[in-house]
Amino acid sequence: MLLGCFYTYFFKTHLTLLPYYPSGPGGNDAELYRNKKGFFSINVQVVCDADLEIIDIVARWPGSVHDSTIFLNLNIHTNFEAGRYGDVLLVDDSGYALSSYLLTPLRNPQTPAENLYNE
């Protein structure tokens, strides 16, 4: 059973803070909110099920925090690690480590089957 798409193009985003904090958010920690694209943001991650219904959302991490760091700190990660979801799988991009429950693309597919897996 496929639980969700924890997928870059649709379910992870940065909420820009510049219109709300022109001089940058966070006071002395403002640079923590500057993401890799150079603007101030909050990193948001959403987990949805196969019907695209949201089952988990976190919107509290500064923009500079890597997506995989956020995932490692989610309750849903703890639940997957504990085996609470059985044979349910998550799908995401190559910014995450492959695990028994988290499928990521192969970096250098060599066979037709590996290319099909990445599609």
PyMOL commands that set and color helices and strands:
alter all, ss='L'
color gray80, all
select helices_A, chain A and resi 8-11+27-33+67-72+75-81+112-118
alter helices_A, ss='H'
color red, helices_A
select strands_A, chain A and resi 2-5+12-16+41-48+54-62+89-91+102-103
alter strands_A, ss='S'
color yellow, strands_A
deselect
rebuild
show_as cartoon
